[in-house]
C-alpha cells in the first residue's frame, strides 16, 4: 500500500467517525425531547423534576451549538445533517413549550406564535427546495434559537420572585416570540419569489 493510499484510507476513516459522531449528537437531542417533556409535566408533583428537566434541556441545547461548531470545523455539513439538526431543534423547542403550557409556565399564545413560525418556515423550505434553492440560516434565525432556548430554560427553572408583574422567564419568552416574528418576516421577504403564483 502506497503512502498516498494509506493517507486516503486514514482520512476516510476519520471522516466516517466524524459523521457518525455528529449524527449521534443530533439523535441525542431528539431522544432527550420526550424525557424533558415528561419531567416538566411531572414537575408540579415530583421533587427535583423541574431541576432535572432544566439540566437535560441545557445539555440538549448545548449539543446544538457543539454539533454546529464541529460540523463547520470538520467541514462535515451535509443535507441530511442539516435536516436532522433543524428537525431536532424544532422538536426540542416545540415539545418543551407544549409541556410548559400544560403546567402553566408558558403562555399558549406565545407558544402558538413560536410553533406556528416553525411550521411556516418548514413550508417555506419546501417551496424553496422545489425551486432548486436552499434556505440558509440568517442572523435572525440564529438569534431566535438562542433566545428561545434561554426562555424555555428559565421557564423550567422559574425563579420564585416576580420582576414587576411577570416572572423573568415570561419577559424573555415575550422577547423570544418577538424575535421569532421578526425572523419569520425576514425569511418570507428574502424568499418571497418562491411564493409567487407564476412560478
Secondary structure, 3 states (H helix, E strand, C coil): CCHHHHHHHHHHHHHHHHHHHHHHHHHHHHHHHHHHHHHHHHCCCCCCHHHHHHHHHHHHHHHHHHHHHHHHHCCCCCHHHHHHHHHHHHHHHHHHHHHHHHCCCCCHHHHHHHHHHHHHHHHHHHHHHHCCCCCCCCHHHHHHHHHHHHHHHHHHHCCCCCECCECHHHHHHHHHHHHHHHHHHHHHHHCHHHHCCCC
